[in-house]
Amino acid sequence: MDRFVPSLLAVLCLIVSLQCSTARRRGPYQETTNCGFQRADLAPELMITGGRIAQAGEWPWQVALLYEDSFLCGGQLIVEDWVLTASHCITHLNNPMGHSIMMGSIHLNNFTDGRYTQVKEVLEIFPHPNYSTLISDFDLALLHLAEPFELTDYVQTICLAKEGMEEIYEPGTAMWVSGWGAKQDMGGLPKTLHEVEIPMVDHEQCRVMYIGEDNITPNM
């Protein structure tokens, strides 16, 4: 379980957008590795309220965690056969049956016949040993896949944050979040992947913004 890195950066895997190139790196770290590259050609971006629709290949490490072919949560591919997600997303902790991972498509209703889509079964589930369901502390889980994904322009691995990176990313730094989550409180889930740019906040700011949330820990 030493693969877990209980830090806000590692949990969210937020990526800083850099200047464009043929294969654009989303994030300035781990420059000697092959992770974190955006390789697909992208069109001009379409703006929407509260964010925008992502394009195919824009976030090639984004995964959709499915249970019995129904969407549960997002996650990130960290190596070809390992996925990082949240423990609260796992329907049956430690029981991988029925769980699968979809990649390569931005559409939740097109994961079986998408042009670039790959689907792999989950072989093993490793929730963080200190995960607390009461306050969602250490809300991390690793998913070991039955077979590795084939890396393409639409399926890539993400770069994980490293210890000490909080000195690089100061509060206010622009970060990106992608997923199929609700765009507003109590709103429905979109069927197409969305992205939004947000500023990084430190834990003290987070406590101020979420008044009464005494359970915000350094592991979140």
N, C-alpha and C positions, 0 to 999 in steps of 0.2 A: 504493500500500500504506500510505499515511499514515492510513488509517482504523483501523489496529490500535492498541490501547492495551494494552501489555504490563504490566498490573498485575493483582494477585489479584482485586480488585473487578471489573474489567472481564471477566476470564475467567469467573468464576462468576456474575456478574450477580445477586448475592444481594440480596434485597429485604427491607426492614424493614417490618413490618406496622404500619399506623397505625389510628386509630379509624375505625369504619364510617361510611359515608354512602351515598347512593343509588349513586354511582359512586366507589368507594373507591380511593384512590391507594395503591399498594404501593411506598412509598419517598418520601422528602421532597424529592428534588431535581428540578431542571428543572420548576419549578412552572408555567412559562409554556407548556409543550408539552402535547401530547395523549398522550404515552407514559405507560405505567405505571398505567393505570386498570383496575380490576376492575369490570366493569359488570353482569355476570350476577347474578341473585338466587341466594343460597346458602342451603342448609338447615343445620341443626345438624350439626357435624362428627363423623365417626365415627372414634374412636381405634383404633389398632392398635399392636402391639408394635413399638418402634423407629421409630415415625412414624404416619402415618395415610393413608388413601385420600383423594386430592384430589377435588374436585367439578368438574363441567363448568363452565368459565368462571372457575374460581378463579385459574388461572395462564394467562390467554389468550395470552400471548406464548410459551408453551412449544411447541416444535416436536418432531416425531419425524423424524429423518433416516433414510430408507429406502434400501436398495439391492436392486433387483429385488423390491420389496415386502416385504423382510425388514428388521426393525428393526436399526439400527446404533448410534445415539446420540441424545441430546437436543441441544437448541440453543435459541436465542432469536431471535425476529423483531425486528430493530432498525429497519428501515423496511419498507414493504410488499413490496419485492422483494429484500431482503437478509437473510441469516441469519448469525448468529455461532455457531460451533461449535468443536470441537477438531480440530486437524490429524490426531491419531492416529485419529480416527473415520472418516476418508475412506479407503475401500477402495483406490481408484486415484487417487492424488494427481494433480491437474491434468486428470483425465479425468472429466467430469460424467456420462457415459453410464450410465444405469441408476440414478442417484441422484434421489430425489424428497423432498419435504417435505410432511408431513401436519400439519394444525392443526385445532383445533376439537373434537377428540375426546380423551377421556382413556383410551380403550380401543385397544390396538394391534391387536386382532382385528376392529375395526369402522371401519377407515379408508376403506372404499370406499362404505359406505352409511349412515354416521352422519348424524344429523339436522343437525348444524352443521359437518360435516367439509368441509374443502377440501384438495386435494392439488395441488401445483405441481411441475413438473419443474425440476431444477437445470440452469442454462445454463452457468455458469462456476464454477470452484473456484479460490480464492486462498489457499493455505496461507501462513502467515507466512514471509517469506524467510529468517528465521534459525531456523526450526524444526529441532530436533535430534531424530532418532529414537532416539539413544543415551540421552539423559537427559530427553527430552520437554520441553526448554526451548522457550519461545515457542510453546506448544502451542495455537495459534489458527488458525482458518481462516474466511474469508468465503465465503459461497455466494451467487452471483447467480442469481436465479430467472428462468425463461423468461417469466413473467408475474407481476404483483403479486397478493398476497392482497387479498381484499375485507375490510375491517375491519368486524367485527360485535361483539356482546357476548361472543363466544367466540373471536374472533381480534383481538388487539391487539398493539401494539409495546411493547417494554420500554425503560426509561430506562437508558442506559449510565452507568457511574460516570465521574466527571470527575476530572482531576488535582487533587490536594490533598485528596481526600475521606478519606484516611487520618486526617486530623486530626479528622474528624467521627465516624468509626466506630472507636472504641477497642476493644482486645482485651476480650472478654467481651460485646460487643454482640450481642443476639439477632438471628439472621439465619435466612432460610428457604432451603431447597434443595428443588427438585422434580425429578422424573424417573422413569424406568423402570429404574433401576439396581438391582442386587442389594441386598437388605435385610440381608444378612449375608455374611461371607467365604465364598466358594465356593458361595453360594446361587444359585438360579435367578432369572431376570428375571421380574418381575411383568408381567401383561398390562394392568394398570390403573395410571394415574399415581399416584405417591405423593409425599408431602411430609413434611419433618421440620424441626424448629426446632433450630438448633445455635448455639453461641457462636462469635464470630469469634476467631481466634488470630493472633498475629503470626508472623513467620518464625522467630524464636528459639524460640518455643513449639513450632512445627511440627517443628523439628530435634530438640528434646528428645523429643517424642512419637514421632518416627520415628527411633529410634536407629540410626545407621549409614547413614542416608540423606544422604550428603555432597553429593548433586546437587540439593538443594532450592535453587533460585536465586531472586533477587528478581523474576523474571519469572513465577513460578508462583503 
